[in-house]
């Protein structure tokens, strides 16, 4: 195994009756980075995480985590990882401190060590003021932070986050993102599954797109965006009566149809000089604009393009 890879999977296959959840999945996660595992519902993301967490065995292929085979040496793998699922798994009848203390004791920590670890994590996740409150009375964002804290009690070197911000409001999602960034700065390797494309764009160093149990694309967010080819030009005329003429000007430099949506004209462009040509054209025809922008494809557009072609 390459020492720079904390997780390596080759040819993973998992079947449930007639359903093939994983159909030869390969992936590698570099130590100290975030790998985003993307795919639509039923693509096989959670199944892959469960195999790598030693919760289920693969039917074929093999995987190593921290250099340990997930089938032959599951105990060693479990000693390296933390796992946070799609929904908070803390006991809502226990307080924040009691939840973390219980996990620490289950992991073999002495009572003083478990209490010290609980205190440290509650402070780190800004939960000290709620430490003595039942978790069932926490907000959704607080429960998710407590769940993340619970996954870190054992000082894991690798953290599996399976759709960690499902159901959270934007502020809580941003809080979780900052926590993940902090963990990576501390050297933790993160495997992130998510359906939020902006989340992968924000956090992932590399992305694996999976659909129907197969890997259909890999790369950095930037390289995946570049695969779609065209950029998009957006123009908002200063005067509504110039909309049709602006659309015609955009059409002259576009690589596809110029589309009018409300007061905005958009079109794909592939010519690197398209924006400069458009500015000259607008000026020559006496057209004034309030907005003119050229942007790269969003990860959402890449995702739809990739999965749509393989559905």
N, C-alpha and C positions, 0 to 999 in steps of 0.2 A: 504493500500500500504506500502511496505517496504520503510522506509525513505531513504535507501541508493540508491534506484533506482530513477533516474530522469525521465525515460520514461518506461512505462509498457504497453505492448499490449498483448491482449489475444483473440485468435480466430478471427482475422481480416479477413473479407471477402469483396471483392469488385468485382462486375461483370459489364461488359460492353456488353450488349446483351448476346450473346452465349459464350462470352469469360470471363473466370474467372481469373482476374488479381491477386487476393489474395484469397487463399483457406485455411483459418484458421491459419493465421500467429501469432505466439507468439514470443515476444522478450522483453528483459529488458536491460536497459542501466544504469549502475551504475554512480552516480553523480561524475563528475570530471574525467571521463575516455573517451576513444574513442571506440565506437562500429563500426566495419566495417561490412557493409551489402554487401555481395558479391553475384553475380549471373550473368549468361549470359544475353544477350539482351532479353528483354521480360519476364524476370523472375518475375518481380513485384517490383523491388527495388524502382523505382521512385514513383509508386503508393503508396507504404507504406509511403514514405516520405510525399507525398501530403496529405494522411490521417492524419498523425501525425502533419502536419502543419495547419490543419483545412481547407485546400483548397478544399477537397472533403470529404463527409461523408462515413463511411463504411456501407455496406449493412447488416453486422452482426458483432458480437464481440464488444469489447470496448477497449479504450486506454486512459491512463492518461499521462499528461506531467506536471511535477512539481506538481503532485497531483491533477490537474484539468482535468476533462473529456473533451476530444476533441470535443464532440458533444454538451454536455450540457453547457459547459463553454468555448467556443472558444475564446472569447475576452481575458480572463485571460491567455489562452495558448499563444495567439499571443503576449501578453506583455512580455513573457518569452523567445521567440525564435528569432533567426535570420536564414535566409535561403539564400543559394547561390546555384543557379542551375548549369546546365551543361555548360551554355554559359553566358558570361558577360552580365548583364542586365542594365548596366549604360547607361545614355543618352550620346551618342558620340558627340552631338553638344555642350554639356556643359563642362566646365572645371572640373577638379578634385574637386576643392573647391565647385563649384556650385552644383555638383551632391550630395555631402555630406550635404551641406547646405539645399538643397531642401528636402532631406530625413529627416533631423533633424526637419525642420519646419512641415513636414507632421506628424511627431511623436509628435508634440505639444511642442517642445522646443522653447524657446524665440530666437529671432535672435542672440543676443550675445552668448547665450548658444550653439546654433547650430553652430555658427562660431568657437567657442572655441573647440567644439567636432570635427569639421572637421579638424581644425589645428592639434589637438592631434593625430587623426588617420592618417593623411597624413604623419606626422613625424614618427609614429610607423611603417608604411608600406613603409618607404623610398620613399615617393612620393612628398616631399615638393618642390623639384626643378621643378616638373612638375605640381604643384598645379594650376597654371594659364593657363595651356595648355588644349586645347579641348581633351576630352577622346578619340575621334576618331583618334588622332595622337599618342596615346600610343601604345607601343608594346603589344603583347598578354599577356606576363607576367605582365606588368604594369596594363593592364585592369583587369586581374584576381585579382591582389592585391587591386585595387580600388573597385572591386565588393565585395571582402571580407571585406574591410573597411566599405562599405555601409551596409553590414549585421550586423555590430557591432555598428552602430550609437546609437541604443537604449539600449546599455549595456545588451545584451541578456545573460541569464544564460545557454541557450542551443543553439547550432549551428548545423544546418543541412547542410551538404556539399554533394551535389548531383553531383558526378563525377567532383570534382573541378579542376582537372588538365588536363581535356580533351583538346588535341591539343597543350599543352605546350611543349617547349623544355626541355631537362633534367635539365638545370640550373634553369629555371623558376619553374619547378616542385619541385626542392630542396628548393627553396625560399618559396614556399607555404607550404611545409612540416614543415619548421622551424617556420613559422607563426602559424601553427596548434599546434605544440608542445608548443609554447609560450602561446597560449590561454589556453591549458589544464593546464599548470603550474599555470595560473591565476585562475583556478577553473572552467573554462567553460567545459560543457559536450558536446561532439561532436558525432553526428551520421553521419557516412561517408559511402556513396555508391561509389563504384569504380569497374572498371574492370581491374585495374592495380594491379596484385597480390603483386608486390613488395611494392606498396603504402600501402596496408593493412598490410603487414609484418612490414613495418617501423613504422606505426602510431597506429594500432589498439591494444587495450588491450585485447579485445575479438572480435570474429568474428561469424557472423551468415551467413550461406550459404543458399540462397534461389533459388529454381528452379521450374518453372511452378506454381508459386504462393504459394509454400509450403517451409517451413524450412526443410532442409535435413541434416543439421549439425550445431552444435554450439561448441564453445570452444575457448581457446587461440590459437594463431598461432602455438605455440609449441605442444599443445595437438592434434591439427588437423593434424599436420605433423606426429606425432607419430602413428596416426590411420592407416597410410598406411603400417606400419610394417617395411619393409626392408629399409636399408640404401643403399647407392650406393658407390662402390669402383671404383676408377679411377686410371689407371696405364699407364704411358708413358714409354716404353722401351728406354734405352739409345742407342740401336742399332736396326735399322730397321729389320735386319735379325733374331732378337730374338722375333719378334712380335707374331708369331704363338705359340712359347713356353710360352711366358708370358700369352697369352690368355688361354692356357691349365692350367697354374698355377692358374689363376684367377678362371677358371671354377671349380677347385677342392674345392674352399671355397665358391662358389657362391650359392645363393638360386634360381637362374634362369640363363638363357643363358648369356654367356660372349659375348659382342658385340664389334666388332672392327670398329671404326670410324676414318679414316685417320690413325694417328699414336697412337691413344689412345684406350685402352681397358676399358670398363665399364661393371659392372654387379651388380645386387642387392645382398645384403648379409643380413642375419638375425641373424647369430651367433655372439654374442658379442666378441668372440675371433678370428673372421675371419681375422682381419688385422694382428694380431700377427702371425697367422698360415701362412698367405700369405708371410709375410716377411721371415719367416724361409724357406718356400718352395722355394722362389726366390733365397735365399742364397745357399741352398743345390744344386740347379741346375745351379749355376753360372750365374744367370741372373742379369743384372744391369739395374736400372731404373732411369730416370731423374725426374719422378713425381710419387708420391704415395699418395693418399688422400682418406679419408672416409667422406662422407657428409650425412646429413639428407635429407629427401625429401624436395624439394622446395614447396612453397605454390601453385605454378602453377601446380605441379604434383598432389597435394592433390585436388585442384579444378577440374582438368580434371577427376580424379578418381571419385570424388563425383558426379559431374554433368553428366559425361558419363554414370554412372550407373543408372541415374534417368531421362535420356532424353527420 
